């Protein structure tokens, strides 16, 4: 939990320091129904990871902001990712999502 809070704060601080303009970026916001837009429009929107495994791969590829100020080390991040892959990825994959219960089992 504390690592998550530290990572969220680090991401926010990085966004401020690098002066990320969310309105001008490909992250939104969008005041349109994206599903009704052209494929060209949708292709400009960055997709989020679709699984825990994909999220861990994305973190592996982009975690420089977590290294600033020696809050977390590369070794810690690599070990954390390896443990999540070993302990959590299969467990999450094998279980239904709560929305699936709502869709198929809610009577």
Beta strands, then each sheet from edge to edge (+ up, - down):
end
